Amino acid sequence: MIGIENFVVVGCIVFVIGVIGIAVNKHNLIFLLMSIELILLACNTNFVAFSKLHNNLIGEVFFFFVLGIAAIETAIGLAIMVLIFRQHKTIDSNKFSELKG
């Protein structure tokens, strides 16, 4: 039987991969969005694992909220990237300075 430790280890590995992806490649916006999605996936894995451990549905409800937020974040991020690509012909975040506050 698969224990809670295995789910937590997988969640931690996926989280670290997402954080490394953000730290290593800050230039490609698509890669940044994918890394953020990995971090959210790791959180969802732990929510469901601990929900099953405690026989409580709250973690699974949070899973659906995070899943919805991730879908919205991806849709908005891709729309912004399409608009930026139309103006600048690149998605390299170092090429444009309009987003700097």
Gaussian input, Z-matrix of N, CA and C with variables (Angstrom, degrees):
# hf/3-21g

backbone

0 1
 N
 C     1     B1
 C     2     B2     1     A1
 N     3     B3     2     A2     1     D1
 C     4     B4     3     A3     2     D2
 C     5     B5     4     A4     3     D3
 N     6     B6     5     A5     4     D4
 C     7     B7     6     A6     5     D5
 C     8     B8     7     A7     6     D6
 N     9     B9     8     A8     7     D7
 C    10    B10     9     A9     8     D8
 C    11    B11    10    A10     9     D9
 N    12    B12    11    A11    10    D10
 C    13    B13    12    A12    11    D11
 C    14    B14    13    A13    12    D12
 N    15    B15    14    A14    13    D13
 C    16    B16    15    A15    14    D14
 C    17    B17    16    A16    15    D15
 N    18    B18    17    A17    16    D16
 C    19    B19    18    A18    17    D17
 C    20    B20    19    A19    18    D18
 N    21    B21    20    A20    19    D19
 C    22    B22    21    A21    20    D20
 C    23    B23    22    A22    21    D21
 N    24    B24    23    A23    22    D22
 C    25    B25    24    A24    23    D23
 C    26    B26    25    A25    24    D24
 N    27    B27    26    A26    25    D25
 C    28    B28    27    A27    26    D26
 C    29    B29    28    A28    27    D27
 N    30    B30    29    A29    28    D28
 C    31    B31    30    A30    29    D29
 C    32    B32    31    A31    30    D30
 N    33    B33    32    A32    31    D31
 C    34    B34    33    A33    32    D32
 C    35    B35    34    A34    33    D33
 N    36    B36    35    A35    34    D34
 C    37    B37    36    A36    35    D35
 C    38    B38    37    A37    36    D36
 N    39    B39    38    A38    37    D37
 C    40    B40    39    A39    38    D38
 C    41    B41    40    A40    39    D39
 N    42    B42    41    A41    40    D40
 C    43    B43    42    A42    41    D41
 C    44    B44    43    A43    42    D42
 N    45    B45    44    A44    43    D43
 C    46    B46    45    A45    44    D44
 C    47    B47    46    A46    45    D45
 N    48    B48    47    A47    46    D46
 C    49    B49    48    A48    47    D47
 C    50    B50    49    A49    48    D48
 N    51    B51    50    A50    49    D49
 C    52    B52    51    A51    50    D50
 C    53    B53    52    A52    51    D51
 N    54    B54    53    A53    52    D52
 C    55    B55    54    A54    53    D53
 C    56    B56    55    A55    54    D54
 N    57    B57    56    A56    55    D55
 C    58    B58    57    A57    56    D56
 C    59    B59    58    A58    57    D57
 N    60    B60    59    A59    58    D58
 C    61    B61    60    A60    59    D59
 C    62    B62    61    A61    60    D60
 N    63    B63    62    A62    61    D61
 C    64    B64    63    A63    62    D62
 C    65    B65    64    A64    63    D63
 N    66    B66    65    A65    64    D64
 C    67    B67    66    A66    65    D65
 C    68    B68    67    A67    66    D66
 N    69    B69    68    A68    67    D67
 C    70    B70    69    A69    68    D68
 C    71    B71    70    A70    69    D69
 N    72    B72    71    A71    70    D70
 C    73    B73    72    A72    71    D71
 C    74    B74    73    A73    72    D72
 N    75    B75    74    A74    73    D73
 C    76    B76    75    A75    74    D74
 C    77    B77    76    A76    75    D75
 N    78    B78    77    A77    76    D76
 C    79    B79    78    A78    77    D77
 C    80    B80    79    A79    78    D78
 N    81    B81    80    A80    79    D79
 C    82    B82    81    A81    80    D80
 C    83    B83    82    A82    81    D81
 N    84    B84    83    A83    82    D82
 C    85    B85    84    A84    83    D83
 C    86    B86    85    A85    84    D84
 N    87    B87    86    A86    85    D85
 C    88    B88    87    A87    86    D86
 C    89    B89    88    A88    87    D87
 N    90    B90    89    A89    88    D88
 C    91    B91    90    A90    89    D89
 C    92    B92    91    A91    90    D90
 N    93    B93    92    A92    91    D91
 C    94    B94    93    A93    92    D92
 C    95    B95    94    A94    93    D93
 N    96    B96    95    A95    94    D94
 C    97    B97    96    A96    95    D95
 C    98    B98    97    A97    96    D96
 N    99    B99    98    A98    97    D97
 C   100   B100    99    A99    98    D98
 C   101   B101   100   A100    99    D99
 N   102   B102   101   A101   100   D100
 C   103   B103   102   A102   101   D101
 C   104   B104   103   A103   102   D102
 N   105   B105   104   A104   103   D103
 C   106   B106   105   A105   104   D104
 C   107   B107   106   A106   105   D105
 N   108   B108   107   A107   106   D106
 C   109   B109   108   A108   107   D107
 C   110   B110   109   A109   108   D108
 N   111   B111   110   A110   109   D109
 C   112   B112   111   A111   110   D110
 C   113   B113   112   A112   111   D111
 N   114   B114   113   A113   112   D112
 C   115   B115   114   A114   113   D113
 C   116   B116   115   A115   114   D114
 N   117   B117   116   A116   115   D115
 C   118   B118   117   A117   116   D116
 C   119   B119   118   A118   117   D117
 N   120   B120   119   A119   118   D118
 C   121   B121   120   A120   119   D119
 C   122   B122   121   A121   120   D120
 N   123   B123   122   A122   121   D121
 C   124   B124   123   A123   122   D122
 C   125   B125   124   A124   123   D123
 N   126   B126   125   A125   124   D124
 C   127   B127   126   A126   125   D125
 C   128   B128   127   A127   126   D126
 N   129   B129   128   A128   127   D127
 C   130   B130   129   A129   128   D128
 C   131   B131   130   A130   129   D129
 N   132   B132   131   A131   130   D130
 C   133   B133   132   A132   131   D131
 C   134   B134   133   A133   132   D132
 N   135   B135   134   A134   133   D133
 C   136   B136   135   A135   134   D134
 C   137   B137   136   A136   135   D135
 N   138   B138   137   A137   136   D136
 C   139   B139   138   A138   137   D137
 C   140   B140   139   A139   138   D138
 N   141   B141   140   A140   139   D139
 C   142   B142   141   A141   140   D140
 C   143   B143   142   A142   141   D141
 N   144   B144   143   A143   142   D142
 C   145   B145   144   A144   143   D143
 C   146   B146   145   A145   144   D144
 N   147   B147   146   A146   145   D145
 C   148   B148   147   A147   146   D146
 C   149   B149   148   A148   147   D147
 N   150   B150   149   A149   148   D148
 C   151   B151   150   A150   149   D149
 C   152   B152   151   A151   150   D150
 N   153   B153   152   A152   151   D151
 C   154   B154   153   A153   152   D152
 C   155   B155   154   A154   153   D153
 N   156   B156   155   A155   154   D154
 C   157   B157   156   A156   155   D155
 C   158   B158   157   A157   156   D156
 N   159   B159   158   A158   157   D157
 C   160   B160   159   A159   158   D158
 C   161   B161   160   A160   159   D159
 N   162   B162   161   A161   160   D160
 C   163   B163   162   A162   161   D161
 C   164   B164   163   A163   162   D162
 N   165   B165   164   A164   163   D163
 C   166   B166   165   A165   164   D164
 C   167   B167   166   A166   165   D165
 N   168   B168   167   A167   166   D166
 C   169   B169   168   A168   167   D167
 C   170   B170   169   A169   168   D168
 N   171   B171   170   A170   169   D169
 C   172   B172   171   A171   170   D170
 C   173   B173   172   A172   171   D171
 N   174   B174   173   A173   172   D172
 C   175   B175   174   A174   173   D173
 C   176   B176   175   A175   174   D174
 N   177   B177   176   A176   175   D175
 C   178   B178   177   A177   176   D176
 C   179   B179   178   A178   177   D177
 N   180   B180   179   A179   178   D178
 C   181   B181   180   A180   179   D179
 C   182   B182   181   A181   180   D180
 N   183   B183   182   A182   181   D181
 C   184   B184   183   A183   182   D182
 C   185   B185   184   A184   183   D183
 N   186   B186   185   A185   184   D184
 C   187   B187   186   A186   185   D185
 C   188   B188   187   A187   186   D186
 N   189   B189   188   A188   187   D187
 C   190   B190   189   A189   188   D188
 C   191   B191   190   A190   189   D189
 N   192   B192   191   A191   190   D190
 C   193   B193   192   A192   191   D191
 C   194   B194   193   A193   192   D192
 N   195   B195   194   A194   193   D193
 C   196   B196   195   A195   194   D194
 C   197   B197   196   A196   195   D195
 N   198   B198   197   A197   196   D196
 C   199   B199   198   A198   197   D197
 C   200   B200   199   A199   198   D198
 N   201   B201   200   A200   199   D199
 C   202   B202   201   A201   200   D200
 C   203   B203   202   A202   201   D201
 N   204   B204   203   A203   202   D202
 C   205   B205   204   A204   203   D203
 C   206   B206   205   A205   204   D204
 N   207   B207   206   A206   205   D205
 C   208   B208   207   A207   206   D206
 C   209   B209   208   A208   207   D207
 N   210   B210   209   A209   208   D208
 C   211   B211   210   A210   209   D209
 C   212   B212   211   A211   210   D210
 N   213   B213   212   A212   211   D211
 C   214   B214   213   A213   212   D212
 C   215   B215   214   A214   213   D213
 N   216   B216   215   A215   214   D214
 C   217   B217   216   A216   215   D215
 C   218   B218   217   A217   216   D216
 N   219   B219   218   A218   217   D217
 C   220   B220   219   A219   218   D218
 C   221   B221   220   A220   219   D219
 N   222   B222   221   A221   220   D220
 C   223   B223   222   A222   221   D221
 C   224   B224   223   A223   222   D222
 N   225   B225   224   A224   223   D223
 C   226   B226   225   A225   224   D224
 C   227   B227   226   A226   225   D225
 N   228   B228   227   A227   226   D226
 C   229   B229   228   A228   227   D227
 C   230   B230   229   A229   228   D228
 N   231   B231   230   A230   229   D229
 C   232   B232   231   A231   230   D230
 C   233   B233   232   A232   231   D231
 N   234   B234   233   A233   232   D232
 C   235   B235   234   A234   233   D233
 C   236   B236   235   A235   234   D234
 N   237   B237   236   A236   235   D235
 C   238   B238   237   A237   236   D236
 C   239   B239   238   A238   237   D237
 N   240   B240   239   A239   238   D238
 C   241   B241   240   A240   239   D239
 C   242   B242   241   A241   240   D240
 N   243   B243   242   A242   241   D241
 C   244   B244   243   A243   242   D242
 C   245   B245   244   A244   243   D243
 N   246   B246   245   A245   244   D244
 C   247   B247   246   A246   245   D245
 C   248   B248   247   A247   246   D246
 N   249   B249   248   A248   247   D247
 C   250   B250   249   A249   248   D248
 C   251   B251   250   A250   249   D249
 N   252   B252   251   A251   250   D250
 C   253   B253   252   A252   251   D251
 C   254   B254   253   A253   252   D252
 N   255   B255   254   A254   253   D253
 C   256   B256   255   A255   254   D254
 C   257   B257   256   A256   255   D255
 N   258   B258   257   A257   256   D256
 C   259   B259   258   A258   257   D257
 C   260   B260   259   A259   258   D258
 N   261   B261   260   A260   259   D259
 C   262   B262   261   A261   260   D260
 C   263   B263   262   A262   261   D261
 N   264   B264   263   A263   262   D262
 C   265   B265   264   A264   263   D263
 C   266   B266   265   A265   264   D264
 N   267   B267   266   A266   265   D265
 C   268   B268   267   A267   266   D266
 C   269   B269   268   A268   267   D267
 N   270   B270   269   A269   268   D268
 C   271   B271   270   A270   269   D269
 C   272   B272   271   A271   270   D270
 N   273   B273   272   A272   271   D271
 C   274   B274   273   A273   272   D272
 C   275   B275   274   A274   273   D273
 N   276   B276   275   A275   274   D274
 C   277   B277   276   A276   275   D275
 C   278   B278   277   A277   276   D276
 N   279   B279   278   A278   277   D277
 C   280   B280   279   A279   278   D278
 C   281   B281   280   A280   279   D279
 N   282   B282   281   A281   280   D280
 C   283   B283   282   A282   281   D281
 C   284   B284   283   A283   282   D282
 N   285   B285   284   A284   283   D283
 C   286   B286   285   A285   284   D284
 C   287   B287   286   A286   285   D285
 N   288   B288   287   A287   286   D286
 C   289   B289   288   A288   287   D287
 C   290   B290   289   A289   288   D288
 N   291   B291   290   A290   289   D289
 C   292   B292   291   A291   290   D290
 C   293   B293   292   A292   291   D291
 N   294   B294   293   A293   292   D292
 C   295   B295   294   A294   293   D293
 C   296   B296   295   A295   294   D294
 N   297   B297   296   A296   295   D295
 C   298   B298   297   A297   296   D296
 C   299   B299   298   A298   297   D297
 N   300   B300   299   A299   298   D298
 C   301   B301   300   A300   299   D299
 C   302   B302   301   A301   300   D300

   B1=1.4507
   B2=1.5234
   B3=1.3004
   B4=1.4629
   B5=1.5255
   B6=1.3273
   B7=1.4518
   B8=1.5208
   B9=1.3130
   B10=1.4674
   B11=1.5197
   B12=1.3358
   B13=1.4642
   B14=1.5191
   B15=1.3324
   B16=1.4634
   B17=1.5251
   B18=1.3320
   B19=1.4577
   B20=1.5271
   B21=1.3189
   B22=1.4614
   B23=1.5218
   B24=1.3247
   B25=1.4648
   B26=1.5247
   B27=1.3271
   B28=1.4667
   B29=1.5292
   B30=1.3222
   B31=1.4697
   B32=1.5159
   B33=1.3325
   B34=1.4699
   B35=1.5241
   B36=1.3231
   B37=1.4652
   B38=1.5300
   B39=1.3260
   B40=1.4600
   B41=1.5242
   B42=1.3418
   B43=1.4659
   B44=1.5227
   B45=1.3197
   B46=1.4626
   B47=1.5255
   B48=1.3368
   B49=1.4665
   B50=1.5313
   B51=1.3180
   B52=1.4634
   B53=1.5126
   B54=1.3257
   B55=1.4719
   B56=1.5241
   B57=1.3264
   B58=1.4689
   B59=1.5285
   B60=1.3161
   B61=1.4605
   B62=1.5098
   B63=1.3233
   B64=1.4619
   B65=1.5189
   B66=1.3231
   B67=1.4682
   B68=1.5232
   B69=1.3251
   B70=1.4628
   B71=1.5256
   B72=1.3169
   B73=1.4558
   B74=1.5166
   B75=1.3075
   B76=1.4611
   B77=1.5203
   B78=1.3237
   B79=1.4514
   B80=1.5208
   B81=1.3242
   B82=1.4551
   B83=1.5297
   B84=1.3246
   B85=1.4610
   B86=1.5250
   B87=1.3200
   B88=1.4667
   B89=1.5247
   B90=1.3082
   B91=1.4695
   B92=1.5291
   B93=1.3264
   B94=1.4654
   B95=1.5279
   B96=1.3305
   B97=1.4658
   B98=1.5238
   B99=1.3272
   B100=1.4621
   B101=1.5269
   B102=1.3177
   B103=1.4627
   B104=1.5303
   B105=1.3194
   B106=1.4645
   B107=1.5178
   B108=1.3176
   B109=1.4562
   B110=1.5310
   B111=1.3257
   B112=1.4716
   B113=1.5247
   B114=1.3193
   B115=1.4667
   B116=1.5314
   B117=1.3222
   B118=1.4609
   B119=1.5301
   B120=1.3314
   B121=1.4606
   B122=1.5244
   B123=1.3316
   B124=1.4683
   B125=1.5284
   B126=1.3249
   B127=1.4712
   B128=1.5243
   B129=1.3260
   B130=1.4618
   B131=1.5220
   B132=1.3214
   B133=1.4603
   B134=1.5269
   B135=1.3040
   B136=1.4664
   B137=1.5264
   B138=1.3360
   B139=1.4684
   B140=1.5240
   B141=1.3154
   B142=1.4642
   B143=1.5293
   B144=1.3250
   B145=1.4654
   B146=1.5239
   B147=1.3198
   B148=1.4577
   B149=1.5234
   B150=1.3148
   B151=1.4543
   B152=1.5298
   B153=1.3225
   B154=1.4643
   B155=1.5281
   B156=1.3307
   B157=1.4620
   B158=1.5208
   B159=1.3190
   B160=1.4650
   B161=1.5317
   B162=1.3463
   B163=1.4692
   B164=1.5197
   B165=1.3309
   B166=1.4487
   B167=1.5261
   B168=1.3050
   B169=1.4598
   B170=1.5298
   B171=1.3083
   B172=1.4586
   B173=1.5281
   B174=1.3194
   B175=1.4576
   B176=1.5136
   B177=1.3164
   B178=1.4573
   B179=1.5166
   B180=1.3182
   B181=1.4633
   B182=1.5235
   B183=1.3341
   B184=1.4598
   B185=1.5196
   B186=1.3307
   B187=1.4593
   B188=1.5223
   B189=1.3170
   B190=1.4583
   B191=1.5261
   B192=1.3405
   B193=1.4627
   B194=1.5295
   B195=1.3079
   B196=1.4685
   B197=1.5161
   B198=1.3274
   B199=1.4585
   B200=1.5250
   B201=1.3185
   B202=1.4624
   B203=1.5189
   B204=1.3218
   B205=1.4600
   B206=1.5230
   B207=1.3283
   B208=1.4681
   B209=1.5217
   B210=1.3194
   B211=1.4627
   B212=1.5247
   B213=1.3093
   B214=1.4627
   B215=1.5195
   B216=1.3216
   B217=1.4739
   B218=1.5183
   B219=1.3142
   B220=1.4592
   B221=1.5193
   B222=1.3098
   B223=1.4624
   B224=1.5260
   B225=1.3183
   B226=1.4601
   B227=1.5230
   B228=1.3229
   B229=1.4616
   B230=1.5179
   B231=1.3198
   B232=1.4631
   B233=1.5234
   B234=1.3307
   B235=1.4643
   B236=1.5326
   B237=1.3183
   B238=1.4639
   B239=1.5249
   B240=1.3377
   B241=1.4645
   B242=1.5275
   B243=1.3283
   B244=1.4635
   B245=1.5257
   B246=1.3314
   B247=1.4638
   B248=1.5252
   B249=1.3248
   B250=1.4640
   B251=1.5193
   B252=1.3342
   B253=1.4646
   B254=1.5266
   B255=1.3225
   B256=1.4723
   B257=1.5205
   B258=1.3197
   B259=1.4631
   B260=1.5170
   B261=1.3315
   B262=1.4633
   B263=1.5228
   B264=1.3432
   B265=1.4673
   B266=1.5282
   B267=1.3158
   B268=1.4604
   B269=1.5257
   B270=1.3379
   B271=1.4647
   B272=1.5200
   B273=1.3165
   B274=1.4655
   B275=1.5207
   B276=1.3142
   B277=1.4616
   B278=1.5236
   B279=1.3221
   B280=1.4622
   B281=1.5255
   B282=1.3145
   B283=1.4620
   B284=1.5277
   B285=1.2917
   B286=1.4540
   B287=1.5177
   B288=1.3170
   B289=1.4651
   B290=1.5196
   B291=1.3266
   B292=1.4600
   B293=1.5203
   B294=1.3260
   B295=1.4510
   B296=1.5236
   B297=1.3266
   B298=1.4626
   B299=1.5100
   B300=1.3314
   B301=1.4534
   B302=1.4510
   A1=109.27
   A2=115.28
   A3=120.83
   A4=108.16
   A5=115.95
   A6=121.01
   A7=112.60
   A8=114.75
   A9=121.46
   A10=111.30
   A11=115.99
   A12=119.27
   A13=111.22
   A14=116.78
   A15=120.35
   A16=111.45
   A17=116.41
   A18=119.49
   A19=111.40
   A20=116.67
   A21=120.01
   A22=111.00
   A23=117.23
   A24=120.55
   A25=110.47
   A26=117.31
   A27=120.29
   A28=110.35
   A29=116.83
   A30=120.30
   A31=112.13
   A32=116.99
   A33=120.40
   A34=111.54
   A35=117.06
   A36=120.16
   A37=110.42
   A38=116.84
   A39=120.26
   A40=110.50
   A41=117.13
   A42=120.97
   A43=110.95
   A44=117.23
   A45=121.16
   A46=110.70
   A47=117.44
   A48=120.32
   A49=110.16
   A50=117.09
   A51=120.75
   A52=112.73
   A53=116.82
   A54=120.28
   A55=110.41
   A56=117.11
   A57=120.01
   A58=109.71
   A59=117.34
   A60=120.45
   A61=112.54
   A62=117.46
   A63=120.67
   A64=110.81
   A65=116.87
   A66=120.34
   A67=112.24
   A68=117.32
   A69=120.49
   A70=111.55
   A71=117.57
   A72=120.38
   A73=109.46
   A74=116.85
   A75=121.47
   A76=111.71
   A77=118.84
   A78=121.23
   A79=112.90
   A80=118.17
   A81=121.92
   A82=109.15
   A83=116.03
   A84=120.29
   A85=112.74
   A86=117.73
   A87=120.20
   A88=109.97
   A89=116.46
   A90=120.75
   A91=110.57
   A92=117.45
   A93=120.41
   A94=111.39
   A95=117.02
   A96=119.77
   A97=111.68
   A98=117.00
   A99=119.71
   A100=111.24
   A101=117.95
   A102=121.03
   A103=110.94
   A104=116.81
   A105=120.04
   A106=110.36
   A107=117.30
   A108=120.78
   A109=111.38
   A110=117.25
   A111=119.88
   A112=111.08
   A113=117.18
   A114=120.45
   A115=110.20
   A116=116.70
   A117=119.65
   A118=111.70
   A119=117.24
   A120=121.26
   A121=111.32
   A122=116.66
   A123=120.17
   A124=110.90
   A125=116.58
   A126=119.40
   A127=110.94
   A128=116.20
   A129=119.72
   A130=111.91
   A131=117.03
   A132=120.44
   A133=110.80
   A134=116.47
   A135=119.76
   A136=111.85
   A137=118.16
   A138=120.31
   A139=110.70
   A140=117.08
   A141=120.58
   A142=111.09
   A143=117.38
   A144=120.30
   A145=111.10
   A146=117.34
   A147=119.47
   A148=111.59
   A149=117.53
   A150=120.40
   A151=110.42
   A152=116.51
   A153=119.98
   A154=111.74
   A155=116.85
   A156=120.74
   A157=111.15
   A158=116.27
   A159=120.74
   A160=113.50
   A161=117.00
   A162=121.66
   A163=111.61
   A164=115.01
   A165=122.22
   A166=107.66
   A167=118.01
   A168=121.56
   A169=113.53
   A170=118.51
   A171=120.44
   A172=111.27
   A173=117.92
   A174=121.12
   A175=112.13
   A176=117.15
   A177=120.20
   A178=111.51
   A179=117.63
   A180=120.68
   A181=109.67
   A182=117.70
   A183=120.82
   A184=111.36
   A185=116.52
   A186=120.93
   A187=110.88
   A188=117.41
   A189=120.11
   A190=111.71
   A191=117.87
   A192=119.45
   A193=110.96
   A194=117.21
   A195=120.90
   A196=110.56
   A197=117.20
   A198=120.83
   A199=111.06
   A200=117.10
   A201=121.08
   A202=112.16
   A203=116.61
   A204=120.69
   A205=110.49
   A206=117.55
   A207=120.86
   A208=110.71
   A209=117.71
   A210=120.39
   A211=111.17
   A212=116.72
   A213=120.73
   A214=110.58
   A215=116.64
   A216=120.95
   A217=111.12
   A218=117.14
   A219=120.44
   A220=111.24
   A221=117.61
   A222=120.56
   A223=111.56
   A224=116.98
   A225=120.35
   A226=110.66
   A227=117.07
   A228=120.42
   A229=112.20
   A230=117.18
   A231=120.02
   A232=111.57
   A233=117.70
   A234=120.35
   A235=110.84
   A236=116.91
   A237=120.22
   A238=110.15
   A239=117.37
   A240=119.91
   A241=111.99
   A242=117.64
   A243=120.13
   A244=110.08
   A245=116.84
   A246=119.72
   A247=111.82
   A248=117.03
   A249=120.54
   A250=110.50
   A251=117.56
   A252=120.56
   A253=111.30
   A254=116.94
   A255=119.56
   A256=111.93
   A257=117.69
   A258=120.68
   A259=112.91
   A260=117.29
   A261=121.09
   A262=114.40
   A263=118.10
   A264=123.24
   A265=112.95
   A266=117.86
   A267=122.94
   A268=108.71
   A269=115.35
   A270=119.29
   A271=110.59
   A272=116.36
   A273=121.17
   A274=108.49
   A275=116.88
   A276=120.45
   A277=113.28
   A278=118.68
   A279=120.02
   A280=112.84
   A281=118.04
   A282=121.84
   A283=113.81
   A284=117.82
   A285=118.70
   A286=110.24
   A287=115.20
   A288=120.43
   A289=111.89
   A290=118.53
   A291=121.24
   A292=112.20
   A293=117.84
   A294=120.81
   A295=112.57
   A296=117.30
   A297=119.85
   A298=109.38
   A299=116.14
   A300=121.81
   A301=112.52
   D1=142.87
   D2=-179.59
   D3=-84.17
   D4=125.65
   D5=-178.61
   D6=-91.23
   D7=173.05
   D8=179.99
   D9=-64.45
   D10=-28.99
   D11=-178.84
   D12=-62.56
   D13=-37.75
   D14=-179.97
   D15=-64.80
   D16=-41.52
   D17=178.77
   D18=-66.42
   D19=-39.84
   D20=179.12
   D21=-66.75
   D22=-39.05
   D23=178.26
   D24=-64.96
   D25=-43.96
   D26=178.11
   D27=-63.28
   D28=-42.42
   D29=177.20
   D30=-61.02
   D31=-41.17
   D32=178.92
   D33=-67.35
   D34=-39.31
   D35=179.36
   D36=-64.78
   D37=-44.84
   D38=179.77
   D39=-65.33
   D40=-38.59
   D41=177.76
   D42=-62.53
   D43=-44.80
   D44=-179.84
   D45=-64.80
   D46=-38.70
   D47=176.96
   D48=-61.84
   D49=-41.04
   D50=177.94
   D51=-65.34
   D52=-42.57
   D53=179.28
   D54=-66.66
   D55=-41.34
   D56=177.74
   D57=-63.95
   D58=-38.83
   D59=177.83
   D60=-61.30
   D61=-38.22
   D62=177.09
   D63=-71.71
   D64=-40.35
   D65=-177.30
   D66=-70.59
   D67=-37.32
   D68=-174.72
   D69=-79.09
   D70=-46.41
   D71=-172.91
   D72=-118.30
   D73=96.96
   D74=178.85
   D75=-99.41
   D76=4.89
   D77=-172.67
   D78=-99.08
   D79=-38.48
   D80=-177.23
   D81=-89.34
   D82=117.48
   D83=-175.44
   D84=-69.05
   D85=-32.16
   D86=178.10
   D87=-66.07
   D88=-41.66
   D89=178.45
   D90=-64.51
   D91=-37.18
   D92=177.07
   D93=-64.31
   D94=-43.23
   D95=177.81
   D96=-62.98
   D97=-40.21
   D98=178.15
   D99=-65.47
   D100=-36.77
   D101=178.48
   D102=-67.37
   D103=-38.95
   D104=176.68
   D105=-64.64
   D106=-39.01
   D107=177.22
   D108=-63.70
   D109=-37.19
   D110=176.68
   D111=-63.84
   D112=-40.68
   D113=178.67
   D114=-63.23
   D115=-43.42
   D116=178.47
   D117=-66.02
   D118=-35.16
   D119=176.42
   D120=-64.23
   D121=-39.74
   D122=177.75
   D123=-63.79
   D124=-40.77
   D125=177.53
   D126=-64.39
   D127=-41.21
   D128=178.62
   D129=-63.78
   D130=-38.68
   D131=177.96
   D132=-60.45
   D133=-44.32
   D134=179.45
   D135=-69.91
   D136=-36.74
   D137=176.03
   D138=-58.24
   D139=-48.22
   D140=-177.67
   D141=-69.03
   D142=-38.91
   D143=-179.53
   D144=-63.12
   D145=-47.20
   D146=-179.48
   D147=-72.97
   D148=-26.55
   D149=174.67
   D150=-65.34
   D151=-43.21
   D152=177.24
   D153=-67.65
   D154=-34.98
   D155=179.91
   D156=-62.99
   D157=-42.38
   D158=-175.96
   D159=-95.72
   D160=4.72
   D161=-178.49
   D162=51.72
   D163=47.73
   D164=-177.45
   D165=-131.02
   D166=140.33
   D167=-176.70
   D168=-89.58
   D169=-0.03
   D170=-176.63
   D171=-64.05
   D172=-40.12
   D173=178.48
   D174=-63.78
   D175=-36.28
   D176=178.52
   D177=-73.26
   D178=-31.60
   D179=174.07
   D180=-66.55
   D181=-43.33
   D182=175.44
   D183=-60.53
   D184=-35.54
   D185=176.94
   D186=-55.84
   D187=-46.21
   D188=-178.59
   D189=-69.79
   D190=-34.39
   D191=175.45
   D192=-65.28
   D193=-45.62
   D194=179.27
   D195=-65.54
   D196=-37.78
   D197=177.69
   D198=-62.49
   D199=-42.19
   D200=177.37
   D201=-65.38
   D202=-42.34
   D203=178.77
   D204=-65.33
   D205=-38.69
   D206=178.53
   D207=-64.97
   D208=-39.02
   D209=178.70
   D210=-66.06
   D211=-41.66
   D212=178.02
   D213=-65.72
   D214=-42.63
   D215=179.49
   D216=-62.31
   D217=-39.84
   D218=178.84
   D219=-67.53
   D220=-43.63
   D221=-179.75
   D222=-63.18
   D223=-44.49
   D224=179.71
   D225=-68.70
   D226=-40.96
   D227=178.82
   D228=-62.94
   D229=-42.41
   D230=178.23
   D231=-67.15
   D232=-37.15
   D233=176.94
   D234=-64.19
   D235=-41.71
   D236=177.86
   D237=-65.12
   D238=-40.38
   D239=178.98
   D240=-64.53
   D241=-37.49
   D242=177.91
   D243=-64.00
   D244=-42.52
   D245=178.77
   D246=-65.39
   D247=-40.93
   D248=178.11
   D249=-66.18
   D250=-39.84
   D251=179.53
   D252=-65.47
   D253=-36.14
   D254=178.39
   D255=-65.49
   D256=-34.47
   D257=-179.40
   D258=-82.56
   D259=-43.49
   D260=-170.42
   D261=-106.75
   D262=-8.79
   D263=-178.28
   D264=59.36
   D265=24.74
   D266=175.08
   D267=-155.98
   D268=157.09
   D269=173.78
   D270=-114.73
   D271=16.04
   D272=175.58
   D273=-73.66
   D274=120.70
   D275=-174.18
   D276=-70.42
   D277=-13.05
   D278=177.48
   D279=-85.06
   D280=-13.24
   D281=-175.52
   D282=-79.78
   D283=-19.46
   D284=-177.91
   D285=-125.61
   D286=143.43
   D287=-176.25
   D288=-115.74
   D289=6.88
   D290=-178.31
   D291=-68.59
   D292=-25.21
   D293=-177.22
   D294=-86.40
   D295=-7.36
   D296=-179.93
   D297=-77.18
   D298=130.97
   D299=-175.30
   D300=-80.23

